[in-house]
Amino acid sequence: MFRLFVSLFLSALTLSAQAEVRLLTSIKPLQLVAAAVQDGVGQPDVLLPPGASPHQYALRPSDVRRVREADLFYWVGPDLEGFLPRVLQGRDKPSLALQDEPGMQLRHFEALHDEHEEAGHDDHEHDHDHRPGSLDAHLWLLPANARVIAARMAADLSQVDPANAARYQANLKAFEGRLDQLDARLKARMAGVAGKPFFVFHEAFDYFEAAYGLRHAGVFSVASEVQPGARHVAAMRERLQKAGPSCVFSEPPVRPRLAETLTAGLPVRLAELDALGMQAPVTATGYETLLQNLGDGLAGCLEAL
């Protein structure tokens, strides 16, 4: 269906060889992949500002206008950006929900494990859908999925901007080569920390963990605006005590207020993992920086235990 939209769009689109394709993504990780493909030709834009949650975002009129005017628009899908479907109904240019792209390797949240329950895992406290069986929409954290996304973008850009098709395909090949090298380095480093216990405040890293043989020991899922009760905190601390020396990861820009209370007096290290690549530059190698920072954050903490 998306290819048909592109074909129809091409018949009405009049881009000169020098015109830059207006490519817009919903979130920064997709922008980073697009930047690799457009390197030397154009600069992709991103809808959500730094630090904004893709799960809950209120579009401004200027945001709606940017969505409707972009030549190509990429988003993860309704399982992540639930605010977008209504806006996209008024769009007459190609849009692609990447969770529907053939070749994507998708994961679904598993049934609650005993250890999650002991850790205080409570699905009613989530600000988005992590129910058992629901789609884990953090699909960009699997390098194999980034390859699929980049290939789709390169194909679409080549159709919309045929004058630069060779450059897009060359950029794609270079991106894939860099990912091969990074993947090998990450696998070697992660092998040294596999089995060491760590906990997360947000179940966002399962794709990355699956790629590199890791598995979090528990999820401390608490609503940011609600301080859990004493019984809840005690259950989470008990889980940490049983684990022994471990790491607890939150996500920037805000560390949960509970973190220090939860870990006080325990052999636990607090650190951050950035699933959205907030610190990654929007350059040809920005996506690799996102993955490298995740690997450094995980291994750096676990190696120090």
C-alpha positions as CSV (number, residue, x, y, z in Angstrom):
1,M,0.0,0.0,0.0
2,F,2.8,2.4,0.9
3,R,4.5,1.7,-2.5
4,L,1.3,2.6,-4.2
5,F,1.1,5.9,-2.3
6,V,4.6,6.7,-3.4
7,S,3.9,5.9,-7.0
8,L,0.8,8.1,-7.0
9,F,2.6,10.8,-5.2
10,L,5.4,10.8,-7.7
11,S,3.0,11.5,-10.5
12,A,2.0,14.7,-8.8
13,L,5.3,15.7,-7.3
14,T,7.7,18.0,-9.2
15,L,11.0,18.0,-7.6
16,S,14.1,19.3,-9.4
17,A,17.4,17.5,-9.1
18,Q,18.5,20.1,-6.5
19,A,15.3,20.1,-4.4
20,E,15.7,18.5,-1.0
21,V,13.1,15.8,-0.1
22,R,11.3,16.9,3.1
23,L,11.6,13.7,5.1
24,L,10.0,13.8,8.6
25,T,10.1,11.1,11.3
26,S,8.1,10.9,14.5
27,I,11.0,10.3,16.9
28,K,14.7,10.8,16.9
29,P,15.9,7.2,16.5
30,L,14.1,7.1,13.1
31,Q,15.6,10.5,12.2
32,L,19.1,9.1,12.9
33,V,18.5,6.2,10.5
34,A,17.2,8.6,7.9
35,A,20.2,10.9,8.4
36,A,22.5,8.0,7.4
37,V,20.5,7.4,4.2
38,Q,20.2,11.1,3.3
39,D,23.8,11.9,4.1
40,G,25.2,14.4,1.7
41,V,21.8,15.0,0.1
42,G,19.4,16.3,2.7
43,Q,18.7,16.5,6.4
44,P,15.7,14.7,7.9
45,D,13.5,16.5,10.4
46,V,11.9,15.1,13.6
47,L,8.4,15.8,15.0
48,L,8.9,15.3,18.7
49,P,11.2,17.7,20.6
50,P,14.0,16.4,22.8
51,G,12.8,14.8,26.0
52,A,9.2,14.4,24.8
53,S,7.5,11.0,25.4
54,P,6.3,9.4,22.2
55,H,3.6,7.7,24.3
56,Q,2.0,10.9,25.4
57,Y,2.4,14.0,23.3
58,A,0.1,16.8,22.4
59,L,0.6,18.1,18.9
60,R,0.6,21.8,18.3
61,P,-0.9,23.3,15.2
62,S,2.6,23.8,13.8
63,D,3.3,20.1,14.3
64,V,0.2,19.1,12.4
65,R,1.2,21.4,9.6
66,R,4.7,19.8,9.4
67,V,3.1,16.3,9.3
68,R,0.8,17.2,6.5
69,E,3.5,19.0,4.4
70,A,6.3,16.5,4.6
71,D,7.0,14.6,1.4
72,L,7.7,11.3,3.3
73,F,6.7,10.6,6.9
74,Y,7.8,7.6,9.0
75,W,6.6,6.6,12.4
76,V,6.6,3.4,14.5
77,G,2.9,2.9,14.6
78,P,-0.2,3.3,16.8
79,D,1.4,1.0,19.5
80,L,3.9,3.8,20.2
81,E,2.6,7.1,18.9
82,G,-1.1,6.8,19.7
83,F,-1.7,10.5,19.0
84,L,-0.8,10.3,15.3
85,P,-3.5,8.2,13.5
86,R,-6.1,11.0,13.7
87,V,-3.6,13.5,12.3
88,L,-2.5,11.2,9.5
89,Q,-6.1,10.9,8.3
90,G,-5.8,14.4,6.8
91,R,-2.5,13.7,5.1
92,D,-2.4,13.1,1.3
93,K,1.3,12.2,1.0
94,P,3.1,8.9,1.8
95,S,3.3,7.8,5.4
96,L,4.7,4.5,6.8
97,A,4.0,2.8,10.1
98,L,7.2,0.8,10.5
99,Q,5.7,-1.8,12.7
100,D,3.8,-2.9,9.6
101,E,6.9,-3.0,7.3
102,P,7.6,-6.6,5.9
103,G,10.8,-8.0,7.4
104,M,10.6,-6.3,10.7
105,Q,11.4,-8.6,13.7
106,L,8.7,-7.7,16.3
107,R,8.6,-8.7,20.0
108,H,5.6,-8.8,22.3
109,F,5.5,-8.3,26.0
110,E,5.5,-11.5,27.8
111,A,3.1,-12.7,30.6
112,L,4.2,-11.3,33.9
113,H,6.9,-13.3,35.6
114,D,7.1,-13.9,39.3
115,E,10.2,-11.8,39.6
116,H,8.4,-8.8,38.0
117,E,5.6,-9.1,40.5
118,E,8.1,-9.3,43.3
119,A,9.8,-6.2,42.0
120,G,6.5,-4.3,42.1
121,H,5.6,-4.6,38.5
122,D,2.1,-3.1,38.1
123,D,0.7,-2.7,34.6
124,H,-2.0,-0.3,35.8
125,E,0.7,2.2,36.6
126,H,2.1,2.4,33.0
127,D,1.6,5.5,30.9
128,H,1.3,3.2,27.9
129,D,0.4,-0.3,26.9
130,H,2.8,-3.0,28.2
131,R,0.2,-5.6,28.7
132,P,1.1,-9.2,28.1
133,G,0.8,-9.9,24.4
134,S,0.9,-6.3,23.3
135,L,3.5,-5.1,20.8
136,D,6.8,-3.9,22.2
137,A,7.1,-0.8,20.0
138,H,10.8,-0.1,20.8
139,L,11.7,-1.9,17.6
140,W,14.5,0.5,16.5
141,L,16.8,-1.0,19.2
142,L,17.3,-4.1,17.2
143,P,20.1,-3.5,14.6
144,A,18.4,-5.9,12.2
145,N,15.3,-3.7,12.2
146,A,17.4,-0.6,11.6
147,R,18.6,-2.3,8.4
148,V,15.0,-2.9,7.3
149,I,14.1,0.7,8.1
150,A,17.1,2.1,6.2
151,A,16.4,0.0,3.2
152,R,12.8,1.1,3.0
153,M,13.9,4.8,3.3
154,A,16.5,4.4,0.6
155,A,14.0,2.8,-1.7
156,D,11.4,5.5,-1.1
157,L,13.9,8.4,-1.4
158,S,15.2,6.8,-4.7
159,Q,11.7,6.9,-6.1
160,V,10.9,10.4,-5.0
161,D,14.3,11.8,-5.9
162,P,15.7,9.6,-8.7
163,A,18.5,12.0,-9.4
164,N,20.1,11.1,-6.1
165,A,19.2,7.4,-6.1
166,A,22.8,6.2,-6.5
167,R,23.8,8.2,-3.4
168,Y,21.0,6.9,-1.3
169,Q,21.9,3.3,-2.2
170,A,25.6,4.0,-1.5
171,N,24.7,5.5,1.9
172,L,22.6,2.4,2.7
173,K,25.5,0.1,1.9
174,A,27.8,2.2,4.0
175,F,25.3,2.2,6.9
176,E,25.0,-1.6,6.7
177,G,28.8,-2.0,6.7
178,R,29.2,0.2,9.8
179,L,26.4,-1.7,11.6
180,D,28.2,-5.0,10.9
181,Q,31.3,-3.7,12.6
182,L,29.5,-2.2,15.5
183,D,27.4,-5.4,16.0
184,A,30.5,-7.5,16.3
185,R,32.1,-5.1,18.8
186,L,28.9,-5.0,21.0
187,K,28.5,-8.8,20.9
188,A,32.1,-9.3,22.1
189,R,31.7,-6.8,25.0
190,M,28.2,-7.9,26.1
191,A,29.4,-11.5,26.3
192,G,31.6,-10.4,29.2
193,V,28.6,-9.2,31.3
194,A,25.9,-11.7,30.3
195,G,24.3,-13.1,33.4
196,K,25.0,-10.1,35.7
197,P,21.8,-8.8,37.3
198,F,20.3,-5.5,36.3
199,F,16.9,-3.9,36.7
200,V,15.1,-1.2,34.7
201,F,12.4,1.3,35.4
202,H,10.9,1.1,31.9
203,E,10.7,-2.1,29.9
204,A,12.1,-0.5,26.8
205,F,15.3,-2.4,26.0
206,D,14.2,-6.0,25.2
207,Y,15.1,-5.7,21.6
208,F,18.7,-4.6,22.4
209,E,18.9,-7.3,25.2
210,A,17.8,-10.0,22.7
211,A,20.4,-8.9,20.2
212,Y,23.2,-9.2,22.7
213,G,22.3,-12.1,25.0
214,L,21.2,-10.0,28.0
215,R,18.1,-10.3,30.2
216,H,16.9,-7.8,32.8
217,A,16.1,-9.4,36.2
218,G,13.1,-7.2,36.9
219,V,11.1,-4.1,36.0
220,F,10.4,-1.4,38.6
221,S,7.4,0.0,36.8
222,V,6.0,3.0,38.7
223,A,4.0,6.0,37.6
224,S,6.1,9.1,37.7
225,E,3.4,11.1,39.4
226,V,2.5,8.6,42.0
227,Q,4.8,7.6,44.9
228,P,4.3,3.9,45.6
229,G,3.4,2.8,49.1
230,A,5.7,1.4,51.7
231,R,4.7,-2.2,50.9
232,H,5.5,-1.7,47.2
233,V,8.9,-0.2,48.0
234,A,9.7,-3.0,50.5
235,A,8.9,-5.6,47.8
236,M,11.2,-3.9,45.3
237,R,14.0,-3.6,47.8
238,E,13.7,-7.3,48.7
239,R,14.1,-8.2,45.1
240,L,17.3,-6.1,44.9
241,Q,18.6,-7.6,48.1
242,K,18.2,-11.1,46.7
243,A,20.0,-10.1,43.5
244,G,23.1,-8.9,45.3
245,P,25.4,-6.5,43.5
246,S,23.4,-5.2,40.5
247,C,22.6,-2.2,38.4
248,V,19.4,-0.2,38.2
249,F,18.8,1.8,35.0
250,S,16.5,4.7,34.5
251,E,16.1,6.8,31.4
252,P,16.9,10.5,30.9
253,P,16.1,13.2,31.3
254,V,14.5,12.5,34.7
255,R,15.6,9.8,37.2
256,P,12.6,8.5,39.2
257,R,12.4,10.0,42.7
258,L,12.1,6.5,44.0
259,A,15.6,5.5,42.8
260,E,17.7,6.7,45.7
261,T,15.2,5.5,48.3
262,L,14.9,2.1,46.6
263,T,18.7,1.5,46.5
264,A,19.9,3.2,49.7
265,G,22.3,1.0,51.6
266,L,22.3,-1.8,49.0
267,P,25.2,-2.9,46.7
268,V,23.4,-1.3,43.7
269,R,24.7,1.1,41.1
270,L,22.4,3.6,39.5
271,A,22.9,4.5,35.8
272,E,21.0,5.7,32.8
273,L,20.1,4.1,29.4
274,D,18.9,6.4,26.6
275,A,16.5,4.5,24.3
276,L,15.7,7.6,22.3
277,G,19.3,8.7,21.5
278,M,18.9,12.1,23.1
279,Q,22.7,12.6,23.1
280,A,23.3,11.2,19.6
281,P,24.2,13.7,16.9
282,V,21.9,13.8,13.8
283,T,24.6,12.7,11.4
284,A,25.4,9.7,9.2
285,T,26.7,7.8,12.3
286,G,24.1,9.0,14.8
287,Y,22.2,5.7,15.0
288,E,25.5,3.8,15.7
289,T,26.1,6.3,18.5
290,L,22.7,5.5,20.0
291,L,23.6,1.8,20.1
292,Q,27.1,2.4,21.2
293,N,25.9,4.6,24.1
294,L,23.5,1.8,25.2
295,G,26.2,-0.7,25.1
296,D,28.6,1.5,27.0
297,G,25.9,2.3,29.6
298,L,25.0,-1.4,30.2
299,A,28.5,-2.9,30.1
300,G,30.1,0.0,31.9
301,C,27.8,-0.4,34.9
302,L,27.8,-4.2,34.9
303,E,31.6,-4.5,34.5
304,A,32.0,-2.4,37.7
305,L,30.0,-4.8,39.9
